[in-house]
Amino acid sequence: MNRRSLLVSTLLLPVVAATADAQPRFDPSPQDRADLARIETYLNGIHTLKAHFLQVAPDGRLSEGTAWLQRPGRMRFEYNPPAPFLLIANHGLLVFVDKQLAQTSNIPLGRTPLGILLAEQVKLAGDVTVTSLQRQPGQIQVSLTRSASPGEGTLTLVFADAPFALRQWTVLDAQRQETRVTLYNVELGGTFDQSLFDVLESPYAPRRGG
């Protein structure tokens, strides 16, 4: 599997469950419920976010770049050279651009794990199922699936606990391949140039504004 296929399969395409084995049902404690409420409040409080990212692909390759998130429903992942890739979420679609090949692929955002983060209202119940919540010194980790289609994959969010902040997410696919994205130099708030999220305007040209 080449690098482009790895990116598309783990970040763009819905993931199919590897087995039919039932996982133990997560039974939240009162502390778990309090932490889940805190996570919901934090995520719903994010309107815009800009950060440097480091991505570790399933084959161990590293990529870096700049990420812009604007909730609801908008995101841009611009990869630094030599990676010729670009990910844009807008208008209900997640679009993968290979600038070297001048090709695009897209899928409904609601069928991807990242759609959970970009929802208009993040709610960790109902349409989203929490499969685990773990605490480690200085951080909280929560794993999520879509309730109606858990086979689409697992999204794990990692938060620093003091101060509380999103620092990492991981997408796990059917073959137990893992793509991990870590955020650095996170900036919350501010206004972005909306053309950042318009793949139709200039799909193969990088942008550095916003």
Backbone as CSV, one residue per row, in Angstrom:
resi,resn,N_x,N_y,N_z,CA_x,CA_y,CA_z,C_x,C_y,C_z
1,MET,0.854,-1.189,0.000,0.000,0.000,0.000,0.888,1.237,0.000
2,ASN,0.660,2.155,-0.975,1.481,3.349,-1.026,1.001,4.395,-0.045
3,ARG,1.772,5.483,0.042,1.476,6.491,1.056,0.129,7.147,0.812
4,ARG,-0.202,7.398,-0.466,-1.477,8.024,-0.763,-2.629,7.137,-0.308
5,SER,-2.527,5.826,-0.565,-3.587,4.902,-0.158,-3.740,4.865,1.352
6,LEU,-2.610,4.929,2.062,-2.680,4.931,3.523,-3.418,6.164,4.027
7,LEU,-3.116,7.322,3.450,-3.780,8.546,3.881,-5.268,8.480,3.613
8,VAL,-5.633,8.032,2.412,-7.048,7.986,2.061,-7.790,6.993,2.933
9,SER,-7.192,5.816,3.166,-7.905,4.777,3.909,-8.090,5.123,5.370
10,THR,-7.153,5.878,5.949,-7.237,6.135,7.377,-7.832,7.485,7.736
11,LEU,-7.783,8.455,6.826,-8.326,9.778,7.137,-9.583,10.103,6.353
12,LEU,-9.750,9.513,5.168,-10.854,9.922,4.318,-11.962,8.897,4.270
13,LEU,-11.618,7.636,4.093,-12.641,6.630,3.871,-13.222,6.109,5.170
14,PRO,-14.509,5.708,5.141,-15.064,5.043,6.315,-14.355,3.724,6.528
15,VAL,-14.277,3.286,7.766,-13.520,2.090,8.116,-14.479,0.956,8.433
16,VAL,-14.169,-0.231,7.949,-15.018,-1.391,8.169,-14.475,-2.209,9.323
17,ALA,-15.353,-2.663,10.187,-14.922,-3.398,11.373,-14.159,-4.648,10.999
18,ALA,-13.095,-4.928,11.741,-12.247,-6.065,11.436,-12.900,-7.384,11.821
19,THR,-13.637,-7.412,12.907,-14.269,-8.632,13.372,-15.635,-8.293,13.902
20,ALA,-16.401,-9.324,14.156,-17.738,-9.147,14.718,-17.738,-9.302,16.232
21,ASP,-16.546,-9.397,16.812,-16.464,-9.592,18.255,-17.048,-8.394,18.988
22,ALA,-17.903,-8.659,19.934,-18.500,-7.580,20.716,-17.491,-7.093,21.753
23,GLN,-17.368,-5.772,21.859,-16.485,-5.203,22.855,-17.256,-4.996,24.152
24,PRO,-16.554,-5.059,25.278,-17.236,-4.807,26.543,-17.904,-3.437,26.531
25,ARG,-19.112,-3.382,27.036,-19.859,-2.131,27.051,-19.254,-1.190,28.090
26,PHE,-19.064,0.061,27.689,-18.522,1.062,28.599,-19.620,1.507,29.554
27,ASP,-19.359,1.351,30.848,-20.319,1.724,31.878,-19.719,2.872,32.676
28,PRO,-20.063,4.131,32.340,-19.375,5.270,32.949,-19.675,5.431,34.428
29,SER,-18.639,5.757,35.163,-18.773,6.101,36.578,-19.202,7.561,36.683
30,PRO,-19.586,8.030,37.852,-19.885,9.462,38.009,-18.727,10.357,37.585
31,GLN,-17.499,9.952,37.879,-16.353,10.754,37.444,-16.224,10.745,35.923
32,ASP,-16.479,9.580,35.316,-16.457,9.497,33.857,-17.475,10.465,33.255
33,ARG,-18.680,10.494,33.803,-19.727,11.375,33.262,-19.319,12.838,33.396
34,ALA,-18.683,13.162,34.505,-18.222,14.532,34.690,-17.146,14.885,33.666
35,ASP,-16.233,13.955,33.401,-15.181,14.211,32.416,-15.755,14.294,31.002
36,LEU,-16.737,13.454,30.682,-17.366,13.510,29.361,-18.092,14.842,29.166
37,ALA,-18.737,15.324,30.220,-19.396,16.629,30.134,-18.360,17.733,29.912
38,ARG,-17.216,17.604,30.551,-16.155,18.597,30.368,-15.618,18.564,28.938
39,ILE,-15.472,17.362,28.385,-15.001,17.228,27.003,-16.012,17.839,26.031
40,GLU,-17.294,17.545,26.231,-18.326,18.135,25.376,-18.279,19.661,25.421
41,THR,-18.198,20.208,26.624,-18.178,21.658,26.783,-16.972,22.267,26.082
42,TYR,-15.820,21.632,26.230,-14.605,22.139,25.590,-14.731,22.110,24.067
43,LEU,-15.149,20.963,23.507,-15.229,20.842,22.052,-16.273,21.785,21.471
44,ASN,-17.398,21.911,22.153,-18.435,22.806,21.655,-18.044,24.274,21.803
45,GLY,-17.051,24.536,22.641,-16.570,25.904,22.799,-15.556,26.310,21.748
46,ILE,-15.096,25.349,20.948,-14.144,25.660,19.883,-14.903,26.148,18.649
47,HIS,-14.622,27.363,18.234,-15.155,27.851,16.959,-14.087,27.756,15.881
48,THR,-12.907,28.272,16.172,-11.795,28.147,15.232,-10.555,27.676,15.973
49,LEU,-9.727,26.929,15.258,-8.477,26.399,15.801,-7.456,26.356,14.683
50,LYS,-6.267,26.812,14.980,-5.139,26.696,14.046,-3.977,26.074,14.801
51,ALA,-3.277,25.136,14.159,-2.182,24.449,14.844,-1.210,23.866,13.830
52,HIS,-0.009,23.632,14.292,0.941,22.800,13.554,0.619,21.351,13.900
53,PHE,0.715,20.447,12.913,0.441,19.045,13.214,1.599,18.156,12.768
54,LEU,1.716,17.059,13.488,2.635,15.973,13.131,1.792,14.721,12.997
55,GLN,1.843,14.110,11.832,1.046,12.904,11.572,1.955,11.693,11.426
56,VAL,1.592,10.619,12.112,2.282,9.343,11.984,1.346,8.391,11.271
57,ALA,1.713,7.975,10.069,0.895,7.078,9.261,1.055,5.639,9.746
58,PRO,0.175,4.732,9.293,0.280,3.335,9.733,1.621,2.685,9.414
59,ASP,2.295,3.152,8.358,3.597,2.567,8.024,4.745,3.258,8.746
60,GLY,4.415,4.190,9.656,5.434,4.873,10.442,5.975,6.144,9.826
61,ARG,5.548,6.474,8.617,6.045,7.688,7.978,5.474,8.925,8.665
62,LEU,6.314,9.957,8.721,5.933,11.199,9.380,5.607,12.268,8.347
63,SER,4.574,13.038,8.623,4.225,14.204,7.819,3.929,15.355,8.764
64,GLU,4.222,16.562,8.300,3.938,17.753,9.096,3.174,18.759,8.251
65,GLY,2.572,19.723,8.928,1.874,20.759,8.196,1.093,21.655,9.135
66,THR,0.150,22.379,8.549,-0.685,23.308,9.291,-2.138,22.889,9.168
67,ALA,-2.853,22.936,10.287,-4.270,22.577,10.316,-5.094,23.788,10.708
68,TRP,-6.216,23.960,10.015,-7.216,24.964,10.373,-8.537,24.234,10.577
69,LEU,-9.191,24.437,11.698,-10.522,23.883,11.946,-11.483,25.030,12.234
70,GLN,-12.625,24.968,11.616,-13.683,25.935,11.910,-14.995,25.163,12.026
71,ARG,-15.494,25.101,13.234,-16.724,24.388,13.475,-17.925,25.315,13.270
72,PRO,-19.010,24.738,12.671,-19.129,23.347,12.253,-18.652,23.116,10.811
73,GLY,-18.078,21.917,10.603,-17.939,21.368,9.277,-16.814,21.814,8.387
74,ARG,-15.861,22.624,8.891,-14.810,23.098,8.007,-13.430,22.773,8.582
75,MET,-12.547,22.340,7.699,-11.204,21.960,8.113,-10.280,22.035,6.909
76,ARG,-9.031,22.373,7.148,-7.990,22.300,6.119,-6.736,21.729,6.746
77,PHE,-6.208,20.654,6.165,-4.925,20.082,6.548,-3.992,20.266,5.363
78,GLU,-3.038,21.176,5.517,-2.076,21.459,4.448,-0.737,20.860,4.830
79,TYR,-0.285,19.879,4.046,0.945,19.153,4.349,2.151,19.895,3.788
80,ASN,3.221,19.943,4.590,4.451,20.558,4.123,5.101,19.706,3.040
81,PRO,5.801,20.336,2.076,6.572,19.568,1.095,7.582,18.673,1.811
82,PRO,7.894,17.504,1.267,7.542,17.067,-0.088,6.171,16.407,-0.220
83,ALA,5.435,16.244,0.863,4.110,15.618,0.763,3.197,16.503,-0.091
84,PRO,2.606,15.964,-1.161,1.794,16.784,-2.068,0.316,16.767,-1.722
85,PHE,-0.024,16.554,-0.451,-1.408,16.290,-0.087,-2.085,17.493,0.565
86,LEU,-3.401,17.469,0.473,-4.232,18.493,1.065,-5.562,17.849,1.429
87,LEU,-6.063,18.135,2.627,-7.386,17.673,3.051,-8.240,18.894,3.361
88,ILE,-9.426,18.933,2.781,-10.339,20.041,3.050,-11.725,19.485,3.352
89,ALA,-12.317,19.970,4.434,-13.704,19.646,4.752,-14.534,20.903,4.597
90,ASN,-15.651,20.781,3.845,-16.572,21.893,3.649,-17.788,21.361,2.903
91,HIS,-18.908,22.045,3.063,-20.131,21.695,2.340,-20.511,20.220,2.528
92,GLY,-20.213,19.673,3.719,-20.595,18.301,4.025,-19.711,17.241,3.418
93,LEU,-18.589,17.632,2.819,-17.682,16.673,2.192,-16.291,16.792,2.797
94,LEU,-15.566,15.668,2.818,-14.145,15.671,3.117,-13.433,15.339,1.817
95,VAL,-12.603,16.264,1.352,-11.961,16.150,0.048,-10.463,15.936,0.232
96,PHE,-9.945,14.901,-0.408,-8.514,14.599,-0.390,-7.936,15.002,-1.733
97,VAL,-6.908,15.852,-1.711,-6.286,16.358,-2.929,-4.851,15.854,-3.012
98,ASP,-4.495,15.252,-4.129,-3.107,14.923,-4.440,-2.648,15.935,-5.480
99,LYS,-1.911,16.952,-5.038,-1.515,18.037,-5.932,-0.529,17.566,-6.996
100,GLN,0.260,16.538,-6.677,1.229,16.033,-7.643,0.532,15.361,-8.813
101,LEU,-0.519,14.597,-8.515,-1.265,13.894,-9.556,-2.457,14.691,-10.061
102,ALA,-2.738,15.840,-9.434,-3.900,16.667,-9.800,-5.179,15.835,-9.748
103,GLN,-5.328,15.102,-8.644,-6.498,14.249,-8.449,-7.160,14.578,-7.118
104,THR,-8.475,14.401,-7.064,-9.212,14.563,-5.820,-10.086,13.351,-5.561
105,SER,-10.330,13.082,-4.280,-11.283,12.055,-3.845,-12.120,12.684,-2.753
106,ASN,-13.377,12.306,-2.662,-14.207,12.879,-1.606,-15.230,11.879,-1.108
107,ILE,-15.711,12.160,0.110,-16.700,11.307,0.756,-17.505,12.192,1.702
108,PRO,-18.750,11.870,1.971,-19.516,12.664,2.934,-18.813,12.739,4.282
109,LEU,-18.701,13.938,4.806,-17.998,14.147,6.072,-18.630,13.338,7.197
110,GLY,-19.945,13.187,7.167,-20.636,12.446,8.210,-20.323,10.970,8.244
111,ARG,-19.633,10.465,7.232,-19.244,9.056,7.215,-17.786,8.854,7.607
112,THR,-17.131,9.904,8.072,-15.734,9.807,8.479,-15.600,10.033,9.979
113,PRO,-14.567,9.477,10.597,-14.374,9.720,12.032,-14.206,11.194,12.368
114,LEU,-13.557,11.967,11.489,-13.335,13.374,11.789,-14.630,14.170,11.799
115,GLY,-15.680,13.625,11.179,-16.971,14.294,11.212,-17.501,14.473,12.624
116,ILE,-17.095,13.603,13.537,-17.520,13.733,14.937,-16.984,15.032,15.525
117,LEU,-15.720,15.348,15.242,-15.109,16.565,15.769,-15.722,17.825,15.175
118,LEU,-16.138,17.750,13.917,-16.590,18.938,13.203,-18.100,19.122,13.241
119,ALA,-18.795,18.291,14.010,-20.251,18.392,14.084,-20.669,19.737,14.657
120,GLU,-21.864,20.173,14.284,-22.376,21.448,14.793,-22.497,21.424,16.307
121,GLN,-22.923,20.276,16.841,-23.021,20.102,18.288,-22.421,18.754,18.645
122,VAL,-21.315,18.769,19.359,-20.690,17.522,19.791,-21.448,17.006,21.006
123,LYS,-21.952,15.793,20.895,-22.674,15.169,21.995,-22.185,13.739,22.113
124,LEU,-21.594,13.403,23.229,-20.970,12.094,23.425,-21.985,11.086,23.964
125,ALA,-23.096,11.012,23.269,-24.178,10.066,23.571,-25.093,10.074,22.365
126,GLY,-26.027,9.135,22.337,-26.964,9.097,21.218,-26.290,8.639,19.943
127,ASP,-26.022,9.573,19.018,-25.420,9.218,17.737,-23.965,8.796,17.867
128,VAL,-23.339,9.172,18.982,-21.938,8.814,19.237,-21.886,7.923,20.472
129,THR,-21.122,6.834,20.382,-20.953,5.920,21.514,-19.544,6.032,22.061
130,VAL,-19.435,6.228,23.355,-18.130,6.221,24.022,-17.781,4.774,24.345
131,THR,-16.660,4.313,23.841,-16.251,2.927,24.077,-15.252,2.793,25.222
132,SER,-14.545,3.892,25.534,-13.628,3.844,26.684,-13.240,5.251,27.081
133,LEU,-12.876,5.397,28.339,-12.314,6.651,28.853,-11.209,6.277,29.823
134,GLN,-10.026,6.790,29.572,-8.871,6.453,30.400,-8.203,7.730,30.895
135,ARG,-7.698,7.649,32.093,-6.962,8.766,32.680,-5.520,8.353,32.930
136,GLN,-4.625,9.223,32.543,-3.211,9.057,32.836,-2.721,10.365,33.434
137,PRO,-1.578,10.363,34.071,-1.093,11.624,34.662,-1.060,12.745,33.631
138,GLY,-1.842,13.779,33.870,-1.832,14.941,33.002,-2.652,14.847,31.748
139,GLN,-3.397,13.746,31.541,-4.186,13.660,30.329,-5.395,12.745,30.482
140,ILE,-6.369,12.965,29.602,-7.577,12.146,29.525,-7.730,11.677,28.083
141,GLN,-8.089,10.421,27.916,-8.221,9.834,26.585,-9.599,9.207,26.453
142,VAL,-10.327,9.565,25.380,-11.661,9.020,25.170,-11.753,8.454,23.756
143,SER,-12.351,7.266,23.634,-12.514,6.604,22.344,-13.985,6.583,21.961
144,LEU,-14.271,6.872,20.667,-15.628,7.074,20.200,-15.891,6.304,18.912
145,THR,-17.139,5.883,18.734,-17.608,5.356,17.457,-18.970,5.972,17.163
146,ARG,-19.400,5.848,15.922,-20.757,6.257,15.590,-21.704,5.126,15.973
147,SER,-22.759,5.452,16.721,-23.645,4.425,17.274,-24.316,3.592,16.193
148,ALA,-24.739,4.235,15.103,-25.469,3.533,14.053,-24.560,2.716,13.146
149,SER,-23.265,3.031,13.150,-22.337,2.357,12.232,-20.958,2.260,12.863
150,PRO,-20.827,1.468,13.920,-19.522,1.363,14.586,-18.432,0.833,13.680
151,GLY,-18.808,0.154,12.577,-17.815,-0.348,11.646,-17.062,0.743,10.907
152,GLU,-17.493,1.993,11.013,-16.774,3.074,10.348,-15.450,3.391,11.020
153,GLY,-15.235,2.858,12.228,-13.932,3.037,12.856,-14.011,3.675,14.221
154,THR,-12.862,3.791,14.847,-12.745,4.356,16.184,-11.912,5.623,16.144
155,LEU,-12.429,6.663,16.763,-11.706,7.919,16.912,-11.352,8.083,18.379
156,THR,-10.066,8.233,18.684,-9.613,8.437,20.056,-9.047,9.840,20.190
157,LEU,-9.587,10.596,21.133,-9.148,11.962,21.396,-8.334,11.989,22.676
158,VAL,-7.239,12.716,22.666,-6.377,12.849,23.836,-6.341,14.328,24.228
159,PHE,-6.631,14.584,25.499,-6.672,15.943,26.026,-5.628,16.107,27.120
160,ALA,-4.897,17.210,27.067,-4.089,17.600,28.226,-5.054,18.049,29.319
161,ASP,-4.697,17.772,30.566,-5.654,18.005,31.652,-5.439,19.321,32.385
162,ALA,-4.274,19.949,32.235,-4.028,21.184,32.995,-3.054,22.067,32.215
163,PRO,-3.562,23.039,31.447,-4.984,23.324,31.233,-5.609,22.319,30.265
164,PHE,-6.933,22.222,30.315,-7.641,21.253,29.490,-7.582,21.685,28.033
165,ALA,-7.087,20.806,27.139,-6.925,21.174,25.734,-6.760,19.915,24.888
166,LEU,-7.316,19.946,23.676,-7.143,18.856,22.719,-5.711,18.865,22.216
167,ARG,-5.058,17.699,22.283,-3.672,17.618,21.867,-3.421,16.563,20.791
168,GLN,-4.318,15.586,20.655,-4.026,14.502,19.727,-5.304,13.753,19.402
169,TRP,-5.356,13.178,18.197,-6.392,12.183,17.910,-5.802,11.045,17.093
170,THR,-6.444,9.896,17.202,-6.003,8.684,16.522,-7.198,8.034,15.851
171,VAL,-7.002,7.626,14.599,-8.012,6.855,13.884,-7.484,5.431,13.726
172,LEU,-8.284,4.460,14.156,-7.904,3.047,14.082,-8.787,2.362,13.059
173,ASP,-8.168,1.670,12.074,-8.954,1.058,11.015,-9.165,-0.431,11.246
174,ALA,-9.806,-1.078,10.274,-10.213,-2.476,10.425,-9.044,-3.427,10.577
175,GLN,-7.930,-3.109,9.937,-6.747,-3.974,10.000,-5.842,-3.610,11.175
176,ARG,-6.409,-2.842,12.115,-5.680,-2.370,13.298,-4.535,-1.446,12.910
177,GLN,-4.666,-0.778,11.775,-3.696,0.237,11.382,-4.113,1.573,11.979
178,GLU,-3.136,2.292,12.454,-3.395,3.485,13.247,-2.740,4.711,12.616
179,THR,-3.526,5.764,12.465,-2.992,7.056,12.054,-3.153,8.018,13.220
180,ARG,-2.059,8.636,13.639,-2.058,9.510,14.812,-1.672,10.925,14.408
181,VAL,-2.453,11.882,14.857,-2.201,13.299,14.580,-2.015,14.020,15.905
182,THR,-0.866,14.674,16.069,-0.578,15.436,17.277,-0.522,16.914,16.925
183,LEU,-1.161,17.746,17.762,-1.237,19.181,17.517,-0.230,19.933,18.390
184,TYR,0.409,20.937,17.802,1.365,21.783,18.507,1.034,23.251,18.230
185,ASN,1.455,24.111,19.116,1.273,25.558,18.925,-0.177,25.881,18.565
186,VAL,-1.084,25.362,19.368,-2.512,25.522,19.096,-2.957,26.947,19.404
187,GLU,-3.680,27.540,18.452,-4.264,28.865,18.618,-5.778,28.750,18.488
188,LEU,-6.494,29.146,19.520,-7.950,29.114,19.493,-8.497,30.514,19.227
189,GLY,-9.610,30.559,18.502,-10.235,31.841,18.222,-9.650,32.495,16.987
190,GLY,-10.181,33.647,16.652,-9.713,34.361,15.470,-10.620,34.103,14.275
191,THR,-10.318,34.776,13.181,-11.096,34.690,11.951,-10.210,34.212,10.818
192,PHE,-10.713,33.265,10.032,-9.955,32.721,8.915,-10.492,33.242,7.586
193,ASP,-9.609,33.336,6.598,-10.007,33.571,5.227,-10.802,32.349,4.763
194,GLN,-12.062,32.539,4.401,-12.918,31.404,4.095,-12.503,30.657,2.825
195,SER,-11.661,31.276,2.000,-11.170,30.561,0.820,-10.242,29.407,1.200
196,LEU,-9.761,29.395,2.452,-8.979,28.248,2.917,-9.756,26.942,2.771
197,PHE,-11.067,27.029,2.879,-11.900,25.824,2.900,-12.607,25.592,1.563
198,ASP,-12.183,26.303,0.524,-12.824,26.179,-0.785,-11.887,25.464,-1.734
199,VAL,-12.058,24.165,-1.869,-11.174,23.378,-2.722,-11.394,23.704,-4.184
200,LEU,-12.559,24.232,-4.534,-12.861,24.499,-5.936,-12.135,25.731,-6.464
201,GLU,-11.758,26.649,-5.550,-11.133,27.886,-6.002,-9.756,27.640,-6.596
202,SER,-8.936,26.862,-5.905,-7.589,26.576,-6.386,-7.107,25.307,-5.713
203,PRO,-7.606,24.151,-6.166,-7.419,22.914,-5.414,-5.975,22.454,-5.297
204,TYR,-5.089,22.860,-6.200,-3.746,22.313,-6.159,-2.710,23.334,-5.697
205,ALA,-3.186,24.513,-5.288,-2.238,25.539,-4.840,-2.273,25.666,-3.322
206,PRO,-1.118,25.602,-2.647,-1.105,25.760,-1.189,-1.419,27.179,-0.782
207,ARG,-1.960,27.298,0.457,-2.229,28.622,1.014,-1.517,28.714,2.349
208,ARG,-1.140,29.908,2.739,-0.463,30.107,4.011,-1.156,31.176,4.846
209,GLY,-2.286,31.641,4.429,-2.964,32.704,5.150,-3.876,32.164,6.219
210,GLY,-4.618,33.080,6.869,-5.623,32.677,7.840,-5.119,32.710,9.250
